[in-house]
């Protein structure tokens, strides 16, 4: 009997596959990376003060 818990893919909720952990496929992995690169993930808070150079 296996005690390993099957995790769900954070992108589509399908079972995660070990080679793409925690995702189910390369496609879900790539979409998550694109969200990070496109500022799709943000932490709420006040705007940062960025000084021009």
HELIX and SHEET records of a PDB file:
HELIX    1   1 UNK A   18  UNK A   20  5                                   3    
HELIX    2   2 UNK A   26  UNK A   37  1                                  12    
END                                                                             
